[in-house]
């Protein structure tokens, strides 16, 4: 008998990965040793049947009824993304922003019919991929100018439609999750090689719509670099760009759709640049006593032309939190991969640069070919912690601990000041609203002109006030990022959470141009209102 694995309706990931009470209490004891404080609670999640929803305020016409539902469970499962506040509200059984309807179309004609009806009825439409947004991008929190909210789930658009080997390109539907598209490409020895932390559940369309960051720490850092052309259904009709390796023909239509977060229409498919699966891999775990010298080593690597696939710096707190090392050193994980050639010379030069800046590599580099996994050391430990990290939000929410991550990017000349300001402001905010707390930093991606630092904060919560405490810390962090010359997001998108700071970051005239483009493509203003822009007036 086949057992279907269920995703959690309130938290991150698979339902069966939420630890039992005893395991969570043990994790709490570990937290006390690491963080300096212990959780005071260990609550149990709600049952799906216990969730109360308001009645649906709108009904679909009979022509749409076959793929539009107002069912209790599907509305619950399409209510939130997965940031800390989302998980906390789900754990506490608060699903007030639930959509009125959930649509699961299977072709573009059905999407067009949905958008026609929604535009005429004034119903807000929120495109939904894997539901992994951490910025409120899929939440139906719209004002009363909209009589209802419809979540448009692309789950049936899950296939690799075509592979064109001579150009190393594949046409992939937007609802395909990371594992689904990789399994289909893998049958032909190919890979998209885009592995965000949400890879297991997020979708191609979501990656394109949010300009997601992926596996590569240098060069191909964003999904942008892998998009060859896009296809979308807007309330005004079809949007499809020409498939090209590059073009200088005016502003790029693909660039306009990348990062649009569903405000123009529904991305249905894209031609993507794929590659042969890697055969050769090299990894090394290096250690630094001095953080500034570790940062200088990363800068040297980013500007060397070696372009490592992995170049992630973990400060000593981040390294300890993820059990990479407990010796108080800062850890730099360096990796290279290729489908064509061994990687010895690249790694040897990288380790020379590390040594030039005071770094050591006690266990030396590890070289592997396809299928081998042994000998990865800290790199393997980090990878496992990276994939499992979002599950900790579930545990934190159950214990009333306030925790989250945020990321940015800045030029190298601004990093020292940005890092100092952000750490100081987050610590101050945690002390003010929580009494104490923990903050750490890692680099997820690096460029010749600057890094993408990614911060983690954890603090004791006060029952019933955790969401407000989280927002106070998030606000302090975001203010410090913008004031220090960083971007409000490197790869987490804008959504509803980041919008106040995005408006401070973008040029005013660009905001006007964006509103004009939305008016042209979505005259009724029904597409994901409140994301990137104010709802239609």
Secondary structure by P-SEA (a helix, b strand, c coil): cbbbbbccccccccccccccaaaaaaaaaaaaaccccccccbbbbbcccccccccccccccccccccccccaaaaaaacccccaaaaaaaaacccccccccccccccaaaaaaaaaaaaaabbbbbbbcccccccccccccccccccbbbbbbcccccccccccccccbbbbcccccaaaaaaaaaaacccccccccccccccaaaaaaacccccccccccccccccccccccccccbbbbcccccccccccccccccccccccccccccbbbbbccccbbbbbbbbbccaaaaaaaaaaaaacccccccbbbbcaaaaaaaccccccbbbbbbbccccccccaaaaaaaaaaaaaacccccccbbbbccccccccaaaaaaaaaaaaaaaaaaaaaaacbbbbcccccccccaaaaaaaaaaaaaaaaaaaccccbbbbbbbccccccccbbbbbbbbbbccccaaaaaaaaaaaaaaaaaaacccccccccccccaaaaaaacccaaaaaaaaaaaaaacccccccccccccccc
